[in-house]
Amino acid sequence: MAKGRSFGGMGGGMGGGNMQQLMRQAQKMQEELARTQEDLDGKTYEASSGGGMVTCKVSGKRQLLELSIKPEAVDPEDVEMLQDLILAAVNEAFRMGEETREKTMSSLAPGGMGGLF
């Protein structure tokens, strides 16, 4: 018959001091993530298309804040072009924000968890 094995120090407890330290580290990381998230939410990103004919600003909270269209971009005969310029500018601004968010949050993640955010 096999006798029970001891796993060197894992028997009675996991070392209360180590667990408290781990909890403090987790709380500190959570606070840092929350601060970083708040900072990212407060940023704005600006992009343009059509050589500056259409410009927009978006927030880190993924909201369109401003949209500027130069009068010469408005051609009643070619509304599709204006729509394309607007989409291009807005999508680029959102892409910039997402890229910044991903890089920033990934840099805070513990090793091997970079794709978590």
Phi, psi and omega per residue, in radians:
M1 nan 2.477 3.137
A2 -1.484 2.412 3.099
K3 -1.586 2.716 3.099
G4 -1.056 2.532 -3.130
R5 -1.820 2.633 3.043
S6 -1.801 2.391 -3.122
F7 -1.834 0.850 3.025
G8 0.675 1.437 3.025
G9 1.588 -0.114 -3.117
M10 -1.643 -0.046 -3.051
G11 -1.130 -1.305 -2.998
G12 -1.248 -0.747 -3.098
G13 -2.787 3.091 -3.109
M14 -1.838 0.378 3.122
G15 1.321 1.625 -3.059
G16 -0.916 -0.682 -3.136
G17 -1.098 -0.742 -3.140
N18 -1.147 -0.685 -3.132
M19 -1.162 -0.716 3.111
Q20 -1.121 -0.710 3.122
Q21 -1.118 -0.737 3.114
L22 -1.096 -0.707 3.121
M23 -1.149 -0.694 3.102
R24 -1.113 -0.734 3.122
Q25 -1.108 -0.730 3.133
A26 -1.122 -0.725 3.131
Q27 -1.141 -0.730 3.127
K28 -1.089 -0.730 3.130
M29 -1.146 -0.714 3.119
Q30 -1.091 -0.728 3.113
E31 -1.134 -0.718 3.124
E32 -1.136 -0.711 3.091
L33 -1.104 -0.721 3.136
A34 -1.127 -0.738 3.104
R35 -1.107 -0.756 -3.140
T36 -1.118 -0.749 3.111
Q37 -1.036 -0.751 3.130
E38 -1.115 -0.738 3.098
D39 -1.082 -0.773 3.138
L40 -1.121 -0.686 3.116
D41 -1.102 -0.517 -3.105
G42 -1.446 -0.160 -3.124
K43 -1.354 2.748 3.011
T44 -2.176 2.640 -3.119
Y45 -2.262 2.354 -3.111
E46 -2.109 2.431 3.092
A47 -2.531 2.767 3.113
S48 -2.430 2.913 3.090
S49 -2.520 2.913 3.122
G50 1.097 0.629 -3.141
G51 1.135 0.547 3.119
G52 1.625 0.107 3.131
M53 -1.160 -0.612 3.113
V54 -2.201 2.244 3.132
T55 -2.295 2.487 3.099
C56 -2.466 2.773 3.027
K57 -2.196 2.392 3.058
V58 -2.210 2.720 3.126
S59 -1.632 2.869 3.043
G60 -1.121 -0.267 3.083
K61 -1.556 0.191 3.074
R62 1.157 0.764 3.083
Q63 -2.092 2.425 3.054
L64 -1.311 2.102 -3.090
L65 -1.729 -0.690 -3.105
E66 -2.499 2.598 3.040
L67 -2.497 2.060 3.140
S68 -2.026 2.311 3.130
I69 -2.227 2.122 3.100
K70 -1.236 2.464 -3.094
P71 -0.941 -0.631 -3.115
E72 -1.207 -0.200 3.079
A73 -1.407 -0.258 -3.088
V74 -1.585 1.855 3.097
D75 -2.140 1.911 -3.113
P76 -1.007 -0.368 -3.140
E77 -1.473 -0.231 -3.078
D78 -2.438 1.079 3.141
V79 -1.124 -0.569 3.140
E80 -1.023 -0.695 3.134
M81 -1.087 -0.768 3.125
L82 -1.084 -0.746 3.102
Q83 -1.054 -0.756 3.127
D84 -1.106 -0.707 3.118
L85 -1.111 -0.720 3.118
I86 -1.115 -0.850 3.129
L87 -1.038 -0.748 -3.124
A88 -1.085 -0.785 -3.127
A89 -1.152 -0.811 -3.109
V90 -1.136 -0.795 -3.139
N91 -1.112 -0.655 3.108
E92 -1.155 -0.728 3.111
A93 -1.098 -0.755 3.103
F94 -1.137 -0.687 3.116
R95 -1.074 -0.741 3.120
M96 -1.063 -0.764 3.127
G97 -1.110 -0.762 -3.139
E98 -1.146 -0.693 3.128
E99 -1.101 -0.763 3.104
T100 -1.103 -0.778 3.132
R101 -1.046 -0.819 -3.122
E102 -1.072 -0.832 -3.129
K103 -1.079 -0.788 -3.093
T104 -1.148 -0.845 -3.104
M105 -1.186 -0.641 3.129
S106 -1.134 -0.587 -3.136
S107 -1.209 -0.367 3.129
L108 -1.563 -0.316 -3.073
A109 -1.262 2.503 3.078
P110 -1.063 2.716 -3.112
G111 -0.773 2.355 3.100
G112 1.473 -0.067 -3.105
M113 -1.990 0.329 -3.067
G114 -0.963 -0.613 -3.115
G115 -1.469 0.083 -3.075
L116 -1.145 -0.556 -3.069
F117 -1.744 nan nan
